């Protein structure tokens, strides 16, 4: 190592800090100024608007319930952005024909870009991750229990094919 030279790991840290210090950020563009260390220029970035980068990326939301019960095969129910009733009666999109399930047991709604489950004053309650709830925002991998049925909530976004 030459006298006065910085070790490589320290040089990388200095460059990284210089880039961060010289970054300017606004709503639509990230810009950097060239960084010079000991007279050597390390980075020059051309401004690119976020809109230009993201406008061609199209995402699709998916959500579903995976319903399992000891006496039945596991089934999947795709969720949309409209309310879904869970219970024993025929008007329920998710019918659970078990003695410990109320006729109108729970409702899943889509509001403000998220799914929520609400207990409809059922006899035996609605549980999310082992906790009895009246109303609860659902997150991916939440375990819902209604009577003997175990319901896995799954949600995500995938890139649409061009």
Phi and psi restraints in degrees (value plus and minus 20) as a CYANA .aco file:
   2 UNK   PHI     -93.4   -53.4
   2 UNK   PSI     131.7   171.7
   3 UNK   PHI     -81.7   -41.7
   3 UNK   PSI     111.4   151.4
   4 UNK   PHI      65.3   105.3
   4 UNK   PSI     -26.9    13.1
   5 UNK   PHI     -97.8   -57.8
   5 UNK   PSI     127.1   167.1
   6 UNK   PHI    -109.8   -69.8
   6 UNK   PSI     124.4   164.4
   7 UNK   PHI     -79.3   -39.3
   7 UNK   PSI     132.0   172.0
   8 UNK   PHI     -75.4   -35.4
   8 UNK   PSI     -66.9   -26.9
   9 UNK   PHI     -82.4   -42.4
   9 UNK   PSI     -56.1   -16.1
  10 UNK   PHI     -91.8   -51.8
  10 UNK   PSI     -58.8   -18.8
  11 UNK   PHI     -81.5   -41.5
  11 UNK   PSI     -64.5   -24.5
  12 UNK   PHI     -80.2   -40.2
  12 UNK   PSI     -61.8   -21.8
  13 UNK   PHI     -83.3   -43.3
  13 UNK   PSI     -63.6   -23.6
  14 UNK   PHI     -81.2   -41.2
  14 UNK   PSI     -64.2   -24.2
  15 UNK   PHI     -83.5   -43.5
  15 UNK   PSI     -66.8   -26.8
  16 UNK   PHI     -78.1   -38.1
  16 UNK   PSI     -67.5   -27.5
  17 UNK   PHI     -83.6   -43.6
  17 UNK   PSI     -58.5   -18.5
  18 UNK   PHI     -84.8   -44.8
  18 UNK   PSI     -60.6   -20.6
  19 UNK   PHI     -84.1   -44.1
  19 UNK   PSI     -67.4   -27.4
  20 UNK   PHI     -80.4   -40.4
  20 UNK   PSI     -61.5   -21.5
  21 UNK   PHI     -84.6   -44.6
  21 UNK   PSI     -55.5   -15.5
  22 UNK   PHI    -109.9   -69.9
  22 UNK   PSI     -20.2    19.8
  23 UNK   PHI     -93.8   -53.8
  23 UNK   PSI     120.8   160.8
  24 UNK   PHI    -139.9   -99.9
  24 UNK   PSI     116.1   156.1
  25 UNK   PHI    -151.0  -111.0
  25 UNK   PSI     111.2   151.2
  26 UNK   PHI    -151.8  -111.8
  26 UNK   PSI    -190.4  -150.4
  27 UNK   PHI     -82.6   -42.6
  27 UNK   PSI     -55.9   -15.9
  28 UNK   PHI    -135.3   -95.3
  28 UNK   PSI     -32.9     7.1
  29 UNK   PHI    -163.0  -123.0
  29 UNK   PSI     122.0   162.0
  30 UNK   PHI    -132.1   -92.1
  30 UNK   PSI     106.3   146.3
  31 UNK   PHI    -145.7  -105.7
  31 UNK   PSI     126.8   166.8
  32 UNK   PHI    -148.4  -108.4
  32 UNK   PSI     130.8   170.8
  33 UNK   PHI    -114.5   -74.5
  33 UNK   PSI     134.6   174.6
  34 UNK   PHI     -77.3   -37.3
  34 UNK   PSI     121.7   161.7
  35 UNK   PHI    -127.2   -87.2
  35 UNK   PSI     110.9   150.9
  36 UNK   PHI    -141.2  -101.2
  36 UNK   PSI     106.2   146.2
  37 UNK   PHI    -143.7  -103.7
  37 UNK   PSI     101.4   141.4
  38 UNK   PHI      32.3    72.3
  38 UNK   PSI      18.8    58.8
  39 UNK   PHI      62.4   102.4
  39 UNK   PSI     -22.1    17.9
  40 UNK   PHI    -122.5   -82.5
  40 UNK   PSI     107.7   147.7
  41 UNK   PHI    -105.8   -65.8
  41 UNK   PSI     109.1   149.1
  42 UNK   PHI    -128.4   -88.4
  42 UNK   PSI     -45.4    -5.4
  43 UNK   PHI    -171.1  -131.1
  43 UNK   PSI     120.6   160.6
  44 UNK   PHI    -161.8  -121.8
  44 UNK   PSI     101.5   141.5
  45 UNK   PHI    -138.1   -98.1
  45 UNK   PSI     111.9   151.9
  46 UNK   PHI    -104.3   -64.3
  46 UNK   PSI     113.1   153.1
  47 UNK   PHI     -81.4   -41.4
  47 UNK   PSI     116.4   156.4
  48 UNK   PHI    -153.7  -113.7
  48 UNK   PSI     108.8   148.8
  49 UNK   PHI     -95.0   -55.0
  49 UNK   PSI     127.2   167.2
  50 UNK   PHI     -80.6   -40.6
  50 UNK   PSI     -58.0   -18.0
  51 UNK   PHI     -79.4   -39.4
  51 UNK   PSI     -63.1   -23.1
  52 UNK   PHI     -82.4   -42.4
  52 UNK   PSI     -56.1   -16.1
  53 UNK   PHI     -95.2   -55.2
  53 UNK   PSI     -61.8   -21.8
  54 UNK   PHI    -114.5   -74.5
  54 UNK   PSI     -33.4     6.6
  55 UNK   PHI     -84.3   -44.3
  55 UNK   PSI     -46.4    -6.4
  56 UNK   PHI    -111.5   -71.5
  56 UNK   PSI     -22.1    17.9
  57 UNK   PHI    -114.0   -74.0
  57 UNK   PSI      94.9   134.9
  58 UNK   PHI    -131.3   -91.3
  58 UNK   PSI     102.9   142.9
  59 UNK   PHI    -127.4   -87.4
  59 UNK   PSI     128.3   168.3
  60 UNK   PHI    -142.8  -102.8
  60 UNK   PSI     113.7   153.7
  61 UNK   PHI    -108.0   -68.0
  61 UNK   PSI     121.9   161.9
  62 UNK   PHI    -153.7  -113.7
  62 UNK   PSI     127.4   167.4
  63 UNK   PHI    -174.2  -134.2
  63 UNK   PSI     123.0   163.0
  64 UNK   PHI    -174.7  -134.7
  64 UNK   PSI     142.9   182.9
  65 UNK   PHI    -129.8   -89.8
  65 UNK   PSI     115.7   155.7
  66 UNK   PHI    -131.5   -91.5
  66 UNK   PSI      90.0   130.0
  67 UNK   PHI    -122.2   -82.2
  67 UNK   PSI     106.9   146.9
  68 UNK   PHI    -151.8  -111.8
  68 UNK   PSI     128.8   168.8
  69 UNK   PHI    -169.1  -129.1
  69 UNK   PSI     122.7   162.7
  70 UNK   PHI     -73.2   -33.2
  70 UNK   PSI     -51.3   -11.3
  71 UNK   PHI    -118.9   -78.9
  71 UNK   PSI     -17.7    22.3
  72 UNK   PHI    -150.2  -110.2
  72 UNK   PSI     141.0   181.0
  73 UNK   PHI     -92.4   -52.4
  73 UNK   PSI     128.5   168.5
  74 UNK   PHI     -88.0   -48.0
  74 UNK   PSI     114.9   154.9
  75 UNK   PHI    -146.4  -106.4
  75 UNK   PSI     135.4   175.4
  76 UNK   PHI    -134.7   -94.7
  76 UNK   PSI     119.3   159.3
  77 UNK   PHI    -145.0  -105.0
  77 UNK   PSI      98.4   138.4
  78 UNK   PHI     -93.2   -53.2
  78 UNK   PSI     113.9   153.9
  79 UNK   PHI    -116.5   -76.5
  79 UNK   PSI     123.1   163.1
  80 UNK   PHI    -138.1   -98.1
  80 UNK   PSI    -185.9  -145.9
  81 UNK   PHI    -115.4   -75.4
  81 UNK   PSI       5.9    45.9
  82 UNK   PHI    -141.3  -101.3
  82 UNK   PSI     140.5   180.5
  83 UNK   PHI     -82.0   -42.0
  83 UNK   PSI     126.5   166.5
  84 UNK   PHI    -148.6  -108.6
  84 UNK   PSI     107.7   147.7
  85 UNK   PHI    -114.4   -74.4
  85 UNK   PSI     123.7   163.7
  86 UNK   PHI    -143.3  -103.3
  86 UNK   PSI     109.7   149.7
  87 UNK   PHI     149.4   189.4
  87 UNK   PSI    -184.0  -144.0
  88 UNK   PHI    -111.4   -71.4
  88 UNK   PSI     -45.2    -5.2
  89 UNK   PHI     -98.6   -58.6
  89 UNK   PSI     140.7   180.7
  90 UNK   PHI     -85.9   -45.9
  90 UNK   PSI     -43.3    -3.3
  91 UNK   PHI     -94.6   -54.6
  91 UNK   PSI     -27.5    12.5
  92 UNK   PHI    -102.9   -62.9
  92 UNK   PSI     111.3   151.3
  93 UNK   PHI     -88.4   -48.4
  93 UNK   PSI     -55.5   -15.5
  94 UNK   PHI    -126.9   -86.9
  94 UNK   PSI      83.8   123.8
  95 UNK   PHI    -116.4   -76.4
  95 UNK   PSI     103.7   143.7
  96 UNK   PHI    -137.8   -97.8
  96 UNK   PSI      80.9   120.9
  97 UNK   PHI    -107.1   -67.1
  97 UNK   PSI      47.1    87.1
  98 UNK   PHI    -146.5  -106.5
  98 UNK   PSI     128.9   168.9
  99 UNK   PHI     -79.5   -39.5
  99 UNK   PSI     -52.8   -12.8
 100 UNK   PHI    -113.0   -73.0
 100 UNK   PSI      -1.6    38.4
 101 UNK   PHI    -132.1   -92.1
 101 UNK   PSI     112.0   152.0
 102 UNK   PHI     -94.4   -54.4
 102 UNK   PSI     140.5   180.5
 103 UNK   PHI     -77.0   -37.0
 103 UNK   PSI     -70.8   -30.8
 104 UNK   PHI    -136.9   -96.9
 104 UNK   PSI      75.6   115.6
 105 UNK   PHI    -110.7   -70.7
 105 UNK   PSI     -70.4   -30.4
 106 UNK   PHI    -170.9  -130.9
 106 UNK   PSI     144.5   184.5
 107 UNK   PHI    -153.1  -113.1
 107 UNK   PSI     117.9   157.9
 108 UNK   PHI    -129.5   -89.5
 108 UNK   PSI     108.2   148.2
 109 UNK   PHI    -143.2  -103.2
 109 UNK   PSI     138.1   178.1
 110 UNK   PHI    -135.6   -95.6
 110 UNK   PSI      91.0   131.0
 111 UNK   PHI    -158.4  -118.4
 111 UNK   PSI     119.5   159.5
 112 UNK   PHI      30.9    70.9
 112 UNK   PSI      25.9    65.9
 113 UNK   PHI      46.0    86.0
 113 UNK   PSI       2.0    42.0
 114 UNK   PHI    -167.8  -127.8
 114 UNK   PSI     134.1   174.1
 115 UNK   PHI    -111.4   -71.4
 115 UNK   PSI     123.5   163.5
 116 UNK   PHI    -152.0  -112.0
 116 UNK   PSI     128.5   168.5
 117 UNK   PHI    -134.5   -94.5
 117 UNK   PSI     121.9   161.9
 118 UNK   PHI    -153.6  -113.6
 118 UNK   PSI     108.4   148.4
 119 UNK   PHI     -95.3   -55.3
 119 UNK   PSI     115.1   155.1
 120 UNK   PHI    -121.1   -81.1
 120 UNK   PSI      32.2    72.2
 121 UNK   PHI      35.7    75.7
 121 UNK   PSI      23.9    63.9
 122 UNK   PHI     -89.8   -49.8
 122 UNK   PSI     139.8   179.8
 123 UNK   PHI     -89.1   -49.1
 123 UNK   PSI     -64.5   -24.5
 124 UNK   PHI    -121.6   -81.6
 124 UNK   PSI     -21.4    18.6
 125 UNK   PHI      64.3   104.3
 125 UNK   PSI     146.1   186.1
 126 UNK   PHI    -140.1  -100.1
 126 UNK   PSI     111.8   151.8
 127 UNK   PHI    -139.3   -99.3
 127 UNK   PSI     116.1   156.1
 128 UNK   PHI    -142.2  -102.2
 128 UNK   PSI      99.3   139.3
 129 UNK   PHI      33.5    73.5
 129 UNK   PSI      19.4    59.4
 130 UNK   PHI      63.5   103.5
 130 UNK   PSI     -19.9    20.1
 131 UNK   PHI    -132.4   -92.4
 131 UNK   PSI     109.3   149.3
 132 UNK   PHI     -90.2   -50.2
 132 UNK   PSI     112.5   152.5
 133 UNK   PHI    -148.2  -108.2
 133 UNK   PSI     132.6   172.6
 134 UNK   PHI    -115.0   -75.0
 134 UNK   PSI     -62.6   -22.6
 135 UNK   PHI    -170.9  -130.9
 135 UNK   PSI     118.5   158.5
 136 UNK   PHI    -175.7  -135.7
 136 UNK   PSI     117.6   157.6
 137 UNK   PHI     -93.1   -53.1
 137 UNK   PSI     116.0   156.0
 138 UNK   PHI    -116.5   -76.5
 138 UNK   PSI     119.5   159.5
 139 UNK   PHI    -141.5  -101.5
 139 UNK   PSI     134.5   174.5
 140 UNK   PHI     -75.0   -35.0
 140 UNK   PSI     121.0   161.0
 141 UNK   PHI      54.3    94.3
 141 UNK   PSI     -10.8    29.2
 142 UNK   PHI     -85.6   -45.6
 142 UNK   PSI     120.7   160.7
 143 UNK   PHI    -123.3   -83.3
 143 UNK   PSI      96.3   136.3
 144 UNK   PHI    -123.0   -83.0
 144 UNK   PSI     116.9   156.9
 145 UNK   PHI    -143.8  -103.8
 145 UNK   PSI     104.5   144.5
 146 UNK   PHI    -147.8  -107.8
 146 UNK   PSI      90.3   130.3
 147 UNK   PHI      40.6    80.6
 147 UNK   PSI    -152.8  -112.8
 148 UNK   PHI    -107.8   -67.8
 148 UNK   PSI     -25.4    14.6
 149 UNK   PHI    -101.2   -61.2
 149 UNK   PSI     115.9   155.9
 150 UNK   PHI    -129.1   -89.1
 150 UNK   PSI     109.6   149.6
 151 UNK   PHI    -145.8  -105.8
 151 UNK   PSI     103.0   143.0
 152 UNK   PHI    -116.8   -76.8
 152 UNK   PSI     107.2   147.2
 153 UNK   PHI    -116.4   -76.4
 153 UNK   PSI     107.0   147.0
 154 UNK   PHI    -147.0  -107.0
 154 UNK   PSI     118.7   158.7
 155 UNK   PHI    -169.8  -129.8
 155 UNK   PSI     128.4   168.4
 156 UNK   PHI    -193.9  -153.9
 156 UNK   PSI    -196.7  -156.7
 157 UNK   PHI    -150.0  -110.0
 157 UNK   PSI     120.0   160.0
 158 UNK   PHI    -148.5  -108.5
 158 UNK   PSI     134.7   174.7
 159 UNK   PHI     -96.3   -56.3
 159 UNK   PSI     110.1   150.1
 160 UNK   PHI     -93.1   -53.1
 160 UNK   PSI     125.6   165.6
 161 UNK   PHI     -92.4   -52.4
 161 UNK   PSI     119.1   159.1
